[in-house]
Amino acid sequence: MPTAEHILGAKSVGVIFVYKTDPTTGEMRAHKCSASVVESPGRNLILTAGHCEGGKAVFVPWYRAEYALDKQTYGFYRIGASDWFVDNRYVHNTKAPVSDLDFAFARVTPNADGKNVQDVVGANTLARTPGYNNSVTMVGYPSAKNNTPEDHGVRCPTRTEALPGFYQIQAKCRGMYGGVSGGPWFSKIDWTTGTGEIIGNVGGYNGGGNDANVDWLTYSPVHGDWFFKLYDEARRNVSKIDHGKNYQQPQLPYSMGSGDTWTHARLLASGEYTGDGKGDLIVVWTDGEVTLYTGDGNGGFTGERQLASPSATWKDVKSLTGGDFSGGSGSDLLVVWNSGEVRILADIGSNGLGSGIKIADSGSIWKYADQVAGGNFGTANHVTDLLVRWSDGEVTDYTAVGDKGFGTEHQLRKADDAWRSATLVTAGDFTGGTNWDTLIRWADGRVIQYQDTSPSGLGKEIQMAAPQSIWTHDTVMTAGAYDANNWPDDLLIRWSDGETTLYTRTGASFGDEHTLVQPK
């Protein structure tokens, strides 16, 4: 988990004070919230949290605790009691769904030199929150009591995920104490100018922090339609707009769950299971439940469906893989049980799991098949080949596997003690060659790609990760077509701490990294 680091600041980000008389006589360390300058025609608008709104206030960009208010580098800017813009339905520091509206804007006066704040420190652009899994940099000013001795700003690069039940995102970072409320979540920032693009702000459920009042879990409303309606009103300087009495949540963000849950994802398989031409994911959990995750074709997932309730039957599955073994319109599952029974479950997206087609009986030699991976290894136009790593280290390729059996067997490696440590095996088309490629994670953390696997051999060997690398924590993996190129070159990993990662467009090296599930 990341930890916030102290910085001198970003020019466009500062603190908010509330005052009763003249702000020049106020206590400099009594700031209560953070805020950022955003683009506006009047060049005088700031963004903060809805629960920070209220009363006469002062905004100080690039706040420095060691300077008096009238000595601040970029001056200070007053906010009148009537210069706030907040959705009338919002309730301060609530835990109800209306906490989705915890954002506010304020119009600030010129500084002592008569200059507008945007002309002095620049301004940030606002963009819709693009999704629920984002890379952001949070910036804010913790309250002085939690921020000694520096009382300077902090920043924290981190990743976001959905907050289930709310139209909000959340992120983990130690050190985001009270006082950072209203602070911006940058999708990108130029530290030279101190400005960037904002896709969130600290706020939301319980005022932007969790019930335990710890410093590591922080929330932000999704910047969607209601946010930009309020922004438009603030830009036009139209306040007190009645948005109605009741708040109806938009369609809630889909969340794949937490790292705690995903530590129980035991087996993964990729395929096109829902008939929409996009890659989907099947998960077998440690309790025997089976779940289908619907891919969005852009490296994410839009929903899930339970295919089987927790059961002893699926707890007893040893290995499985996706493929097109039955010749139907959708992907199939080839499942190997510890007993040695093997079945092909055809077109499971439309048919469900069912009983499938048995191609090996209980007690067969297949009880020694430790790893299986479906692929296209040069003998057909579909994923009808099966690579097997046996318990004695032998590696075999079966071509033209189908409902009639395992097709033709080709030995790629004789029994070999070294190959018994080939811990995880998957296959995909990572290099664009004639055949698919095989990917193996070894027990020592090496990841080896065997390019252009065929019945005559595993192919050219390329090391993607060295021994004792972080890949020793790769617990389950599968490859499929999950992003927009619709090509089976995306590698999906479930790590030992439950973090689940997609490497899109993987080639001879790992592709772009996308966190689907945060670590526990």
C-alpha positions in Angstrom: 0.0 0.0 0.0 1.4 3.4 -0.9 2.1 6.1 1.7 1.6 9.8 1.0 4.8 11.9 0.8 5.2 15.5 1.7 5.7 18.1 -1.0 6.0 21.8 -1.1 2.8 21.8 -3.1 1.2 22.2 -6.5 0.5 25.8 -7.5 -3.2 25.2 -8.2 -4.0 23.3 -5.0 -4.4 24.9 -1.6 -6.3 25.0 1.7 -9.6 26.5 2.9 -10.0 28.5 6.1 -13.3 29.5 7.6 -13.3 32.8 9.5 -15.7 34.9 11.6 -14.1 38.3 11.3 -11.2 39.4 9.2 -9.2 36.4 7.8 -5.9 38.2 8.2 -6.2 37.7 12.0 -7.0 34.0 11.7 -4.9 31.1 13.0 -2.8 29.9 10.0 -2.8 26.3 11.1 -6.6 26.1 11.3 -7.3 25.0 7.7 -10.1 22.5 7.4 -10.2 21.4 3.8 -8.3 21.3 0.5 -9.3 22.7 -2.9 -8.0 23.2 -6.4 -8.5 25.9 -9.1 -10.5 24.8 -12.1 -11.1 26.5 -15.4 -13.9 29.0 -15.6 -14.9 32.1 -17.7 -14.5 34.3 -14.6 -11.1 32.7 -13.9 -12.1 32.5 -10.2 -13.5 29.0 -9.5 -12.3 26.3 -7.1 -13.3 22.7 -6.6 -13.7 21.2 -3.1 -15.9 18.7 -1.3 -19.6 19.4 -0.6 -19.0 18.9 3.2 -16.4 21.7 3.1 -19.0 24.3 2.0 -20.4 26.9 4.3 -19.7 30.4 5.7 -17.1 33.0 4.9 -13.8 31.4 3.9 -10.4 32.0 2.5 -8.6 29.9 -0.2 -4.8 29.9 -0.1 -3.1 28.2 -3.1 0.3 26.5 -2.5 -0.2 27.1 1.2 2.9 27.4 3.4 2.4 27.2 7.1 5.7 29.0 7.9 4.3 32.2 6.2 1.7 34.6 7.5 -1.5 34.9 5.5 -0.5 38.1 3.9 2.9 36.7 3.0 1.7 33.6 1.1 3.5 33.1 -2.2 0.4 33.4 -4.4 -1.8 35.4 -2.1 -5.1 34.5 -0.6 -8.7 34.7 -2.0 -11.9 35.3 0.0 -15.1 33.3 -0.5 -18.3 35.0 0.4 -21.0 33.1 2.3 -23.2 33.2 -0.9 -20.4 32.2 -3.3 -20.7 28.5 -2.8 -22.2 26.0 -5.3 -23.4 22.7 -3.9 -26.2 20.3 -4.9 -29.2 21.1 -2.7 -29.8 17.4 -2.1 -26.4 16.8 -0.5 -26.3 16.0 3.3 -23.0 16.7 5.0 -20.9 13.7 6.0 -23.7 11.2 5.4 -23.3 7.5 4.8 -26.4 7.4 2.6 -26.3 7.2 -1.2 -26.6 11.0 -1.4 -23.0 11.1 -0.4 -22.4 10.5 -4.1 -22.9 14.3 -4.4 -20.1 15.3 -2.1 -18.5 17.9 -4.3 -18.8 21.7 -4.4 -17.5 24.8 -6.2 -16.8 28.2 -4.9 -16.2 31.6 -6.5 -13.3 33.5 -5.0 -12.5 37.2 -5.0 -9.3 38.6 -6.5 -6.2 38.8 -4.3 -4.7 41.9 -2.7 -3.2 42.9 -6.1 -6.6 42.6 -7.9 -5.7 39.5 -9.8 -7.9 36.5 -10.3 -6.6 33.2 -8.9 -6.6 31.5 -12.3 -4.3 34.2 -13.7 -1.9 33.7 -10.8 -1.6 29.9 -10.4 -3.2 28.5 -13.6 -6.2 26.2 -13.6 -7.0 22.5 -13.9 -9.2 20.8 -16.4 -12.1 18.6 -15.3 -12.8 15.3 -17.0 -15.4 12.6 -16.4 -14.2 9.8 -14.2 -13.4 7.4 -17.0 -14.1 4.2 -15.1 -13.6 2.7 -11.7 -10.0 1.4 -12.1 -7.8 4.4 -12.6 -4.3 5.6 -11.9 -4.5 8.8 -9.9 -2.3 11.1 -7.9 -4.2 12.4 -4.8 -3.1 15.9 -3.5 -4.2 17.6 -0.4 -3.3 19.2 3.0 -3.9 17.1 6.1 -5.0 19.1 9.1 -2.1 20.4 11.2 -2.7 18.1 14.2 -2.2 15.1 11.9 0.6 16.7 9.8 3.3 17.7 12.2 5.8 19.2 12.0 5.6 20.0 8.2 2.0 21.1 7.8 2.7 21.0 4.0 0.8 19.3 1.2 1.0 15.6 0.5 0.6 13.6 -2.7 0.0 9.9 -3.3 0.1 8.1 -6.6 -2.3 5.1 -6.3 -5.0 3.1 -8.0 -8.7 3.4 -7.7 -11.5 0.8 -7.7 -15.3 0.9 -7.3 -16.9 1.5 -4.0 -19.7 -1.1 -4.0 -23.2 0.3 -3.4 -22.2 3.9 -4.2 -21.5 6.0 -7.3 -18.0 6.5 -6.0 -14.4 5.3 -6.3 -12.0 4.5 -3.5 -8.2 4.3 -3.2 -5.8 3.1 -0.6 -2.9 5.3 0.7 -1.5 5.8 4.2 -1.4 9.4 5.4 -4.5 10.9 3.9 -5.8 12.3 7.2 -8.7 14.7 7.7 -8.1 18.0 6.0 -7.5 16.4 2.6 -11.2 16.6 1.9 -11.9 18.3 -1.4 -8.4 17.7 -2.6 -8.1 16.7 -6.3 -7.4 13.3 -7.8 -5.3 13.9 -10.8 -5.3 11.6 -13.8 -2.3 13.5 -15.0 -0.4 16.5 -13.7 2.5 18.7 -14.8 4.4 19.5 -11.6 6.2 22.4 -13.4 3.0 24.3 -13.9 1.2 22.7 -10.9 -1.9 21.9 -13.0 -3.4 18.9 -14.7 -6.5 16.9 -15.3 -8.8 16.1 -12.4 -11.2 13.1 -12.4 -12.1 13.0 -8.7 -12.0 14.8 -5.4 -11.8 13.6 -1.8 -15.3 13.2 -0.5 -18.3 10.9 -0.6 -19.2 8.2 2.0 -18.8 9.5 5.5 -17.1 12.7 4.2 -14.6 10.8 2.2 -13.2 8.4 4.9 -14.2 5.1 6.3 -16.0 4.2 9.5 -12.8 3.1 11.3 -11.4 6.7 10.8 -8.1 5.3 9.6 -5.8 7.2 7.3 -5.5 4.7 4.4 -8.9 4.4 2.7 -10.2 7.4 0.9 -13.2 8.0 -1.3 -14.2 10.2 -4.2 -17.6 10.8 -5.9 -17.6 9.8 -9.6 -17.5 12.9 -11.7 -20.5 12.2 -13.8 -23.7 14.0 -15.0 -24.6 15.7 -11.7 -21.1 16.8 -11.1 -20.9 18.5 -14.5 -24.3 20.1 -14.1 -23.1 21.7 -10.9 -19.9 22.8 -12.6 -21.9 24.4 -15.4 -24.0 26.3 -12.9 -20.8 27.5 -11.1 -19.2 28.5 -14.4 -22.4 30.6 -15.3 -22.5 31.9 -11.7 -26.1 30.6 -11.2 -26.6 29.4 -7.6 -29.4 27.9 -5.6 -30.6 25.7 -8.4 -33.2 23.2 -7.1 -32.3 19.7 -8.3 -35.3 18.2 -6.7 -35.8 16.6 -3.3 -34.8 13.0 -4.0 -31.5 11.6 -5.3 -31.7 8.6 -7.6 -28.4 6.9 -8.0 -27.1 6.3 -11.6 -26.3 2.8 -12.6 -23.8 1.8 -9.9 -20.3 0.9 -10.7 -19.6 -2.8 -11.2 -16.9 -4.1 -8.9 -15.1 -7.4 -9.2 -14.7 -7.4 -5.5 -11.7 -7.2 -3.1 -8.3 -8.8 -2.9 -9.6 -10.7 0.1 -12.2 -12.4 -2.1 -9.8 -13.0 -5.0 -7.3 -14.9 -2.8 -9.8 -17.7 -3.2 -9.8 -17.7 -7.0 -8.2 -21.1 -7.6 -8.5 -21.7 -11.3 -9.0 -19.4 -14.3 -10.1 -20.0 -17.9 -10.5 -17.6 -20.9 -13.0 -17.8 -23.8 -15.9 -16.1 -25.5 -18.7 -17.4 -23.4 -21.5 -14.8 -23.8 -22.0 -14.6 -27.6 -20.9 -10.9 -27.9 -17.5 -11.6 -29.5 -15.6 -10.3 -26.4 -13.4 -12.2 -24.1 -14.8 -13.5 -20.9 -13.4 -15.1 -17.7 -14.4 -18.2 -15.8 -13.3 -18.5 -12.2 -13.4 -21.7 -10.0 -13.2 -20.7 -6.3 -11.8 -22.6 -3.4 -15.3 -23.5 -2.2 -16.3 -25.0 -5.5 -18.3 -22.0 -6.8 -17.9 -21.2 -10.5 -18.4 -17.7 -11.8 -18.5 -16.2 -15.3 -17.2 -12.6 -15.7 -18.5 -10.8 -18.7 -15.7 -8.9 -20.6 -16.3 -5.4 -22.0 -13.8 -5.8 -24.8 -11.7 -3.0 -23.5 -9.7 -4.7 -20.8 -12.4 -4.7 -18.1 -15.5 -6.5 -17.0 -19.2 -5.4 -16.8 -20.8 -8.1 -14.6 -20.8 -11.6 -13.3 -23.0 -14.7 -13.3 -22.8 -17.7 -11.0 -22.6 -20.9 -13.0 -22.4 -23.3 -10.1 -23.0 -22.9 -6.4 -20.2 -24.0 -4.0 -19.9 -27.8 -4.3 -17.6 -30.7 -3.7 -17.7 -31.5 -7.5 -15.9 -28.3 -8.5 -13.7 -28.3 -5.5 -12.3 -31.5 -6.9 -11.3 -30.0 -10.3 -7.6 -30.2 -10.8 -7.2 -28.1 -14.0 -9.2 -26.6 -16.8 -8.9 -24.6 -19.9 -11.0 -22.8 -22.5 -11.1 -23.8 -26.1 -13.4 -24.6 -29.1 -13.5 -28.4 -28.7 -17.1 -29.1 -29.6 -17.4 -27.0 -32.8 -20.2 -24.9 -31.5 -20.7 -21.2 -31.7 -19.2 -20.4 -28.3 -16.2 -21.4 -26.2 -16.1 -24.6 -24.3 -14.4 -25.7 -21.1 -12.2 -28.8 -20.9 -12.2 -29.9 -17.3 -9.8 -32.4 -15.6 -10.8 -33.8 -12.2 -8.4 -35.2 -9.6 -10.0 -38.6 -10.2 -8.8 -38.6 -13.8 -12.2 -37.9 -15.3 -12.1 -35.4 -18.2 -15.2 -33.7 -19.7 -15.8 -31.1 -22.4 -18.5 -28.6 -21.3 -19.8 -27.2 -24.6 -21.0 -23.6 -25.2 -21.4 -22.9 -21.5 -22.4 -19.3 -22.0 -25.8 -20.4 -23.5 -26.0 -24.0 -22.1 -24.6 -23.5 -18.6 -22.1 -25.9 -17.2 -24.3 -29.0 -17.6 -22.8 -32.5 -17.4 -20.8 -32.2 -20.6 -19.2 -34.8 -22.8 -17.0 -37.3 -21.0 -13.8 -38.1 -22.8 -11.8 -39.8 -20.0 -13.1 -41.9 -17.1 -12.4 -41.6 -13.4 -9.2 -43.6 -12.7 -7.6 -42.8 -16.1 -4.1 -41.6 -16.6 -5.5 -38.0 -16.7 -5.3 -37.9 -12.9 -1.6 -37.2 -13.6 -2.3 -34.1 -15.8 -1.2 -31.3 -13.5 -1.6 -28.4 -16.0 -3.6 -28.1 -19.3 -3.7 -25.3 -21.7 -5.9 -25.0 -24.8 -4.4 -23.4 -27.9 -4.0 -23.4 -31.7 -0.7 -25.0 -32.2 -0.8 -25.2 -36.0 -3.2 -28.0 -36.9 -6.5 -26.2 -37.2 -8.3 -22.8 -37.5 -9.7 -23.1 -34.0 -8.5 -23.6 -30.5 -8.7 -27.4 -30.6 -5.2 -28.4 -29.4 -4.3 -29.2 -25.8 -0.9 -28.9 -24.2 -0.5 -31.0 -21.0 2.3 -30.9 -18.4 2.2 -34.2 -16.6 3.2 -34.8 -13.0 6.4 -36.6 -14.0 7.5 -33.5 -16.1 6.5 -34.9 -19.5 4.9 -32.4 -21.9 2.4 -33.5 -24.5 0.5 -31.8 -27.2 -2.9 -33.3 -28.3 -4.2 -32.0 -31.7 -7.8 -32.0 -32.8 -9.3 -32.6 -29.4 -13.0 -32.9 -29.5 -16.1 -34.8 -28.4 -14.7 -38.0 -29.9 -11.5 -37.9 -27.8 -8.1 -36.5 -27.5 -7.1 -36.6 -31.2 -3.4 -37.2 -31.9 -0.8 -37.2 -29.2 2.6 -35.6 -29.7 5.3 -35.8 -27.1 7.1 -32.4 -26.8 9.3 -33.3 -23.7 10.1 -36.6 -22.2 9.5 -37.1 -18.4 11.9 -34.6 -16.8 12.3 -33.7 -13.1 13.1 -30.1 -14.0 9.7 -29.8 -15.8 7.9 -30.9 -12.7 8.5 -27.3 -11.4 6.7 -25.8 -14.3 4.1 -24.5 -11.9 1.7 -22.6 -14.1 1.0 -23.1 -17.8 -1.1 -21.1 -20.3 -1.2 -20.4 -24.0 -2.0 -17.4 -26.3 -0.9 -15.8 -29.5 1.7 -13.3 -28.1 4.0 -13.1 -31.2 1.6 -13.2 -34.1 3.4 -16.3 -35.6 1.8 -19.2 -37.4 1.0 -21.0 -34.1 0.1 -20.0 -30.6 2.8 -19.6 -27.9 3.1 -21.3 -24.5 3.8 -19.4 -21.3 5.2 -21.1 -18.2 5.8 -19.7 -14.7 8.4 -21.8 -13.0 8.6 -22.4 -9.2 11.6 -20.1 -8.9 9.8 -17.2 -10.4 11.0 -17.4 -13.9 8.5 -16.8 -16.7 9.4 -18.4 -20.0 7.6 -17.9 -23.3 7.9 -20.7 -25.9 7.2 -19.1 -29.2 5.3 -20.9 -32.0 4.6 -24.1 -30.2 3.8 -27.0 -32.6 3.5 -30.8 -32.6 7.2 -30.9 -33.3 8.3 -28.9 -30.3 7.7 -26.2 -27.7 9.3 -23.5 -29.8 11.9 -20.8 -29.3 12.6 -20.0 -25.6 12.3 -16.4 -24.4 12.8 -15.4 -20.7 10.3 -12.8 -19.7 11.0 -12.7 -15.9 14.2 -13.8 -14.1 14.4 -16.3 -11.2 13.4 -15.0 -7.8 11.3 -12.3 -9.4 7.9 -11.0 -8.2 6.4 -13.7 -10.4 6.9 -16.2 -7.6 3.7 -14.6 -6.3 1.8 -15.4 -9.6 -0.7 -17.9 -8.2 -3.1 -18.4 -11.2 -2.9 -17.2 -14.8 -4.8 -17.4 -18.0 -4.5 -15.8 -21.4 -7.3 -14.5 -23.6 -8.7 -11.8 -25.9 -9.8 -9.1 -23.4 -9.0 -5.7 -25.0 -10.0 -3.9 -28.2 -7.8 -5.7 -30.6 -9.8 -8.9 -29.9 -6.6 -11.0 -30.1 -5.6 -13.7 -27.5 -2.5 -11.8 -26.3 -3.8 -10.5 -22.9 -2.4 -12.1 -19.8 -4.5 -12.2 -16.7 -2.8 -12.9 -13.3 -4.1 -13.5 -9.8 -1.4 -12.8 -7.3 -0.9 -14.3 -3.9 -2.3 -11.2 -2.1 -5.5 -11.3 -4.3 -4.5 -8.5 -6.6 -5.6 -9.4 -10.1 -3.8 -7.8 -13.0 -4.3 -7.8 -16.8 -1.3 -7.3 -19.1 -2.9 -6.3 -22.4 -1.1 -6.9 -25.7 1.6 -9.0 -24.3 4.4 -9.9 -26.7 7.9 -11.1 -26.0 7.6 -8.9 -22.9 4.7 -8.2 -20.6 2.1 -5.7 -22.0 0.4 -2.7 -20.5 -0.5 -3.4 -16.8 -4.1 -2.8 -15.6 -5.1 -3.6 -12.0 -8.6 -5.2 -12.0 -8.7 -6.0 -8.3 -6.7 -4.2 -5.6 -4.6 -6.4 -3.2 -6.1 -7.3 0.1 
